[in-house]
Amino acid sequence: MNALPSLTPPEIARYSRHLILGQIGMTGQRRLKASRVLCVGTGGLGSPLLMYLAAAGIGRIGIVDFDVVDESNLQRQVIHGTATVGRPKVQSAVERMADINPHVQVDVYEEALTSANALAILADYDVIVDGTDNFPTRYLVNDACEILGKPNVYGSVFGFEGQASVFNYQDGPTYRDLYPEPPPPGMVPNCAEGGILGVLPGLIGLIQATETIKILLELGQVLSGRLLLYDALAMRFREIRLRKRPHAQPVTELIDYVQFCGLQPPATPSPNGAFARISVQEAKERLDAGWRPYVLDVRKPFEAEISQLAFTHRLHPHETVGQIVDELPRDRDILVYCRSGVRSAEVCAELAALGFRALNLEGGINAWAQEIDPALPVY
């Protein structure tokens, strides 16, 4: 085993509250300094993770993200701030971490984690922390960790609920033991479509940070084999026991996870019933020229309270549009929109299959606000 690095006098002063914990002490803090942790994602979960891992003195922290800071992130992604809106999240995160603890080395991977690069990126770290918000990347992180033999510290949040566990720890269960197959596309909305309580990822991210430190120091009872569930509205935690699936085949290679999760981009629309797509610029030009489609808003009523196109004919949530098809006109175009164009695309596909002339407003009302009417709020 390599010799542990020593602590400098400034580091001893900084970590003094760790050093006087008998379970950590000088040796434990030196182990943290020698440790390498990779965090995939610098969003809601990654924000508290990265700040507290840096503060704890993890010697080398890697961060993977290719997104930029948006105003809608600031309600929960507290590692970023107003001054960093529009900048790459990894740059914003690095600056904040350096301010918290300049003794920490930060490795930056400003790119998407893919099947092509995951094994090379994850290989050099002791613990992998999954701070992502989509199923393809969660399965990718899980499988790469299984192949490499790395612990995978997992967290997930949505609405008012969160969950956390540790996968692939000392031959324990993996993410595939919890979810052998991904849910059907569209069944689980993302945070952008369904919303999230801003403080929730802070709590779950800190649980992940705690588990990471416990793994590195071999302290306490790690969340391996247990799924911790949190309900913010009830302020209640509960646990579910996890076991490895009998006869499950080991993961030996990485696959196309977008395809695995059923999220392949739709094929080019064909004349036999596929819906049309229209940009906000083209829609505005056609409306100005006299086009009069039936305009259907498929968001939730509380979203319409935030903003709505003035020429909307009807508001009806996308999940139950099938209940009102007999009330929709078949003798004119139907322009369908939502927040960003995802839910409306699902509705357009459904309507087109029933013979309606459906057009999806690409980018949704947010694109309309950004490109056509700046007076509309973006959310």
C-alpha positions as CSV (number, residue, x, y, z in Angstrom):
1,M,0.0,0.0,0.0
2,N,1.3,3.4,-0.9
3,A,2.3,5.7,1.9
4,L,-0.4,8.2,2.9
5,P,0.3,11.9,2.2
6,S,1.1,14.1,5.1
7,L,-1.0,17.0,6.2
8,T,0.4,20.5,6.0
9,P,-0.1,22.9,9.0
10,P,-2.9,24.8,7.1
11,E,-4.6,21.5,6.4
12,I,-4.4,20.5,10.0
13,A,-6.0,23.7,11.0
14,R,-8.7,23.4,8.3
15,Y,-9.6,19.8,9.2
16,S,-9.3,20.1,13.0
17,R,-12.9,19.0,13.7
18,H,-12.3,15.8,11.7
19,L,-9.0,15.3,13.5
20,I,-10.5,15.3,16.9
21,L,-13.0,12.6,15.9
22,G,-11.5,9.4,17.1
23,Q,-13.0,7.5,14.1
24,I,-11.2,9.8,11.7
25,G,-8.1,11.4,13.3
26,M,-4.9,12.1,11.4
27,T,-4.8,8.8,9.7
28,G,-8.4,9.0,8.4
29,Q,-7.9,12.6,7.2
30,R,-4.7,11.5,5.3
31,R,-6.7,8.7,3.7
32,L,-9.3,11.2,2.5
33,K,-6.4,13.3,1.1
34,A,-5.2,10.2,-0.8
35,S,-8.7,9.4,-2.1
36,R,-10.1,9.9,-5.6
37,V,-13.8,10.5,-6.2
38,L,-15.6,11.0,-9.4
39,C,-19.0,12.8,-9.5
40,V,-21.1,12.4,-12.6
41,G,-23.2,15.6,-12.9
42,T,-22.9,19.0,-11.3
43,G,-26.6,19.7,-10.9
44,G,-29.0,19.4,-8.0
45,L,-27.3,16.3,-6.5
46,G,-23.8,17.2,-7.6
47,S,-23.9,20.7,-6.1
48,P,-23.9,19.6,-2.4
49,L,-21.8,16.6,-3.1
50,L,-19.0,18.5,-4.7
51,M,-19.0,21.3,-2.1
52,Y,-19.0,18.9,0.9
53,L,-16.5,16.5,-0.6
54,A,-14.2,19.4,-1.3
55,A,-14.7,20.8,2.2
56,A,-14.0,17.3,3.7
57,G,-10.6,17.2,2.1
58,I,-11.0,14.5,-0.6
59,G,-7.6,14.9,-2.3
60,R,-8.7,14.5,-5.9
61,I,-12.2,15.0,-7.2
62,G,-13.3,14.5,-10.8
63,I,-16.4,16.1,-12.3
64,V,-18.2,15.2,-15.5
65,D,-20.7,17.5,-17.1
66,F,-21.3,19.2,-20.4
67,D,-24.2,21.5,-19.6
68,V,-24.2,25.2,-19.0
69,V,-25.7,27.1,-16.0
70,D,-29.3,28.2,-16.6
71,E,-31.4,30.5,-14.4
72,S,-33.8,27.6,-13.8
73,N,-30.9,25.7,-12.1
74,L,-30.4,28.2,-9.4
75,Q,-33.4,27.2,-7.3
76,R,-31.6,24.0,-6.3
77,Q,-28.1,23.8,-7.9
78,V,-26.4,25.8,-5.2
79,I,-22.8,25.4,-6.4
80,H,-23.7,27.8,-9.2
81,G,-24.8,31.4,-8.9
82,T,-26.3,34.3,-10.9
83,A,-22.9,35.4,-12.0
84,T,-22.2,32.1,-13.7
85,V,-25.4,31.8,-15.8
86,G,-24.5,30.9,-19.3
87,R,-21.2,29.5,-18.4
88,P,-20.2,25.7,-18.4
89,K,-21.2,24.1,-15.1
90,V,-17.9,22.4,-14.7
91,Q,-16.1,25.8,-14.7
92,S,-18.6,27.3,-12.3
93,A,-18.2,24.2,-10.0
94,V,-14.4,24.4,-10.1
95,E,-14.3,28.0,-9.0
96,R,-16.7,27.4,-6.1
97,M,-14.8,24.3,-5.0
98,A,-11.5,26.2,-5.1
99,D,-12.9,28.9,-2.9
100,I,-14.1,26.3,-0.5
101,N,-10.9,24.4,-0.4
102,P,-7.8,25.3,-2.5
103,H,-6.0,22.1,-1.3
104,V,-8.2,19.9,-3.4
105,Q,-7.2,18.8,-7.0
106,V,-10.2,18.9,-9.4
107,D,-10.2,17.0,-12.6
108,V,-12.6,18.4,-15.3
109,Y,-14.3,16.3,-18.0
110,E,-16.4,18.8,-19.9
111,E,-18.1,16.2,-22.0
112,A,-21.0,13.8,-22.0
113,L,-20.3,10.4,-20.3
114,T,-20.8,7.8,-23.0
115,S,-20.1,4.1,-23.6
116,A,-17.0,5.2,-25.5
117,N,-15.3,7.1,-22.7
118,A,-16.9,5.9,-19.5
119,L,-14.4,3.1,-18.6
120,A,-11.4,5.3,-19.3
121,I,-12.8,8.2,-17.2
122,L,-14.0,6.1,-14.2
123,A,-11.0,3.8,-14.1
124,D,-8.7,6.1,-12.1
125,Y,-11.1,6.8,-9.2
126,D,-11.9,4.9,-6.0
127,V,-15.6,5.8,-5.7
128,I,-18.1,6.9,-8.3
129,V,-21.0,9.1,-7.3
130,D,-24.0,9.3,-9.6
131,G,-25.5,12.7,-9.6
132,T,-27.4,12.3,-12.9
133,D,-31.0,12.8,-13.7
134,N,-31.7,10.4,-16.6
135,F,-32.0,6.6,-17.0
136,P,-29.5,6.1,-19.8
137,T,-26.6,7.6,-17.8
138,R,-27.6,5.8,-14.6
139,Y,-27.5,2.4,-16.4
140,L,-24.2,3.5,-18.0
141,V,-22.6,4.5,-14.7
142,N,-23.9,1.3,-13.0
143,D,-22.5,-1.0,-15.7
144,A,-19.2,0.8,-15.9
145,C,-18.8,0.5,-12.1
146,E,-19.7,-3.2,-12.3
147,I,-17.1,-3.9,-15.0
148,L,-14.4,-1.9,-13.1
149,G,-15.3,-3.1,-9.6
150,K,-16.1,0.5,-8.3
151,P,-18.6,1.4,-5.6
152,N,-21.5,3.4,-7.1
153,V,-23.1,5.9,-4.7
154,Y,-26.6,6.5,-6.1
155,G,-29.2,9.3,-5.5
156,S,-32.4,10.3,-7.3
157,V,-34.9,13.0,-6.7
158,F,-38.3,14.0,-8.1
159,G,-41.0,16.3,-6.9
160,F,-41.0,15.9,-3.1
161,E,-39.4,12.5,-2.9
162,G,-35.8,11.2,-3.0
163,Q,-33.9,8.0,-2.7
164,A,-30.3,6.9,-2.1
165,S,-28.3,3.7,-2.0
166,V,-24.8,2.3,-2.6
167,F,-24.4,-0.1,-5.5
168,N,-21.7,-2.6,-6.4
169,Y,-20.1,-2.3,-2.9
170,Q,-18.3,-5.5,-1.7
171,D,-20.3,-7.7,-4.2
172,G,-23.5,-6.1,-3.1
173,P,-26.6,-5.3,-5.3
174,T,-26.3,-3.0,-8.3
175,Y,-28.7,-0.6,-9.9
176,R,-29.9,-3.4,-12.2
177,D,-31.0,-5.4,-9.1
178,L,-33.3,-2.4,-8.2
179,Y,-34.4,-1.7,-11.8
180,P,-33.6,-4.6,-14.1
181,E,-35.3,-2.8,-17.0
182,P,-35.9,0.9,-17.6
183,P,-39.4,2.3,-17.4
184,P,-41.3,2.9,-20.6
185,P,-40.3,6.3,-22.2
186,G,-42.5,9.1,-20.8
187,M,-43.7,7.2,-17.8
188,V,-41.3,9.0,-15.4
189,P,-41.2,12.8,-16.3
190,N,-37.9,14.6,-15.7
191,C,-37.5,17.5,-13.3
192,A,-38.0,20.0,-16.1
193,E,-41.4,18.6,-16.9
194,G,-42.5,17.5,-13.4
195,G,-40.8,20.0,-11.1
196,I,-38.8,19.5,-7.9
197,L,-38.7,21.0,-4.4
198,G,-35.5,23.0,-4.4
199,V,-34.1,21.8,-1.1
200,L,-34.7,18.1,-1.8
201,P,-31.5,17.4,-3.8
202,G,-29.5,19.1,-1.1
203,L,-30.6,16.5,1.4
204,I,-30.1,13.5,-0.9
205,G,-26.8,14.8,-2.2
206,L,-25.5,15.1,1.4
207,I,-26.5,11.5,2.1
208,Q,-24.5,10.6,-1.0
209,A,-21.5,12.6,0.3
210,T,-21.8,10.9,3.7
211,E,-21.8,7.5,2.2
212,T,-18.8,8.3,0.0
213,I,-16.8,9.4,3.1
214,K,-17.9,6.3,5.0
215,I,-16.7,4.1,2.1
216,L,-13.4,5.8,1.9
217,L,-12.8,5.5,5.6
218,E,-14.5,2.1,6.1
219,L,-16.8,3.5,8.7
220,G,-20.2,2.6,9.9
221,Q,-22.9,0.7,8.0
222,V,-22.9,1.6,4.3
223,L,-26.2,1.8,2.4
224,S,-25.3,-1.3,0.4
225,G,-28.3,-3.7,0.1
226,R,-30.6,-0.9,1.3
227,L,-32.6,1.7,-0.6
228,L,-33.3,4.7,1.6
229,L,-36.6,6.5,0.6
230,Y,-37.4,10.0,1.7
231,D,-40.8,11.8,1.6
232,A,-40.3,15.5,2.2
233,L,-44.0,16.3,2.7
234,A,-44.3,13.6,5.4
235,M,-40.8,14.3,6.7
236,R,-40.3,10.5,6.8
237,F,-37.5,8.1,5.9
238,R,-38.0,4.4,5.3
239,E,-35.9,1.6,3.9
240,I,-36.3,-1.2,1.4
241,R,-34.0,-4.2,1.5
242,L,-32.2,-4.9,-1.8
243,R,-30.9,-8.3,-2.8
244,K,-28.9,-9.4,-5.8
245,R,-31.1,-11.0,-8.5
246,P,-30.5,-14.8,-8.6
247,H,-29.0,-16.0,-11.9
248,A,-28.4,-12.5,-13.2
249,Q,-25.7,-12.4,-15.8
250,P,-22.7,-10.2,-15.0
251,V,-22.2,-7.1,-17.1
252,T,-19.2,-7.5,-19.4
253,E,-19.6,-4.7,-21.9
254,L,-21.2,-1.3,-22.3
255,I,-24.1,-0.9,-24.7
256,D,-26.1,1.8,-26.4
257,Y,-28.0,3.1,-23.3
258,V,-30.2,5.6,-25.2
259,Q,-31.5,2.7,-27.3
260,F,-31.8,0.4,-24.2
261,C,-34.0,3.0,-22.5
262,G,-36.2,3.4,-25.6
263,L,-35.2,7.0,-26.1
264,Q,-33.9,6.8,-29.7
265,P,-34.8,10.0,-31.7
266,P,-38.0,9.5,-33.7
267,A,-37.6,8.7,-37.3
268,T,-38.1,11.3,-40.0
269,P,-41.9,11.9,-40.3
270,S,-43.5,10.0,-43.1
271,P,-46.7,10.9,-45.0
272,N,-48.7,8.0,-43.5
273,G,-49.7,9.6,-40.3
274,A,-46.6,10.9,-38.6
275,F,-47.0,14.4,-37.1
276,A,-45.3,17.5,-38.4
277,R,-42.9,19.7,-36.6
278,I,-42.8,23.5,-36.8
279,S,-40.4,26.0,-35.3
280,V,-41.6,29.0,-33.4
281,Q,-40.2,31.3,-36.1
282,E,-42.1,29.5,-38.9
283,A,-45.3,29.3,-36.7
284,K,-45.1,33.1,-36.1
285,E,-44.7,33.8,-39.8
286,R,-47.6,31.6,-40.8
287,L,-49.8,33.1,-38.1
288,D,-49.0,36.6,-39.3
289,A,-49.9,35.5,-42.8
290,G,-53.4,34.3,-41.7
291,W,-52.9,30.7,-40.6
292,R,-55.5,29.8,-38.0
293,P,-54.8,26.5,-36.4
294,Y,-56.6,25.1,-33.4
295,V,-54.1,25.7,-30.6
296,L,-53.9,23.0,-27.8
297,D,-51.8,23.6,-24.7
298,V,-51.0,20.2,-23.1
299,R,-49.4,21.4,-19.9
300,K,-50.8,21.4,-16.3
301,P,-53.1,24.2,-15.2
302,F,-50.6,25.5,-12.8
303,E,-48.1,25.9,-15.6
304,A,-50.6,27.9,-17.6
305,E,-50.7,30.3,-14.6
306,I,-47.0,31.0,-15.3
307,S,-47.4,31.8,-18.9
308,Q,-49.7,30.9,-21.9
309,L,-49.9,31.8,-25.5
310,A,-52.7,34.4,-25.9
311,F,-54.2,32.5,-28.9
312,T,-54.6,29.2,-27.1
313,H,-58.0,27.5,-27.6
314,R,-57.8,24.8,-25.0
315,L,-55.7,23.6,-22.0
316,H,-55.7,19.9,-21.3
317,P,-52.9,17.8,-19.7
318,H,-51.1,15.6,-22.1
319,E,-51.7,12.3,-20.2
320,T,-55.4,12.4,-20.9
321,V,-55.7,14.0,-24.3
322,G,-57.2,10.7,-25.6
323,Q,-60.3,11.5,-23.5
324,I,-61.1,14.6,-25.6
325,V,-60.3,13.6,-29.1
326,D,-64.0,13.7,-30.1
327,E,-64.0,17.4,-29.2
328,L,-61.1,18.3,-31.4
329,P,-61.6,19.6,-34.9
330,R,-60.6,17.4,-37.8
331,D,-61.1,20.0,-40.5
332,R,-58.1,22.2,-39.5
333,D,-54.5,22.0,-38.3
334,I,-54.0,21.4,-34.6
335,L,-50.9,23.2,-33.2
336,V,-49.8,21.5,-29.9
337,Y,-47.4,23.0,-27.4
338,C,-46.1,22.4,-23.9
339,R,-43.1,23.8,-22.0
340,S,-40.3,22.5,-24.2
341,G,-41.9,20.4,-26.9
342,V,-41.5,16.9,-25.3
343,R,-45.0,16.3,-24.0
344,S,-46.6,18.0,-27.0
345,A,-44.6,15.6,-29.4
346,E,-46.2,12.7,-27.6
347,V,-49.7,14.2,-28.0
348,C,-49.0,14.9,-31.7
349,A,-48.0,11.3,-32.4
350,E,-51.2,10.2,-30.7
351,L,-53.3,12.6,-32.6
352,A,-51.6,11.9,-36.0
353,A,-52.3,8.2,-35.5
354,L,-56.0,9.0,-35.2
355,G,-55.9,11.0,-38.4
356,F,-55.6,14.6,-37.1
357,R,-53.4,17.2,-38.8
358,A,-51.2,17.7,-35.7
359,L,-48.1,20.0,-35.6
360,N,-45.7,20.1,-32.7
361,L,-44.4,23.5,-31.7
362,E,-40.7,22.7,-31.3
363,G,-39.1,24.1,-28.1
364,G,-42.6,24.8,-26.7
365,I,-43.6,28.0,-25.0
366,N,-40.1,28.6,-23.7
367,A,-38.8,28.8,-27.2
368,W,-41.6,31.2,-28.1
369,A,-40.7,33.4,-25.1
370,Q,-37.0,33.3,-26.0
371,E,-37.4,33.9,-29.8
372,I,-40.7,35.6,-30.3
373,D,-42.1,37.3,-27.2
374,P,-39.6,38.2,-24.5
375,A,-42.4,39.5,-22.3
376,L,-43.4,35.8,-21.6
377,P,-41.5,34.3,-18.6
378,V,-39.3,31.3,-19.2
379,Y,-39.5,28.5,-16.6
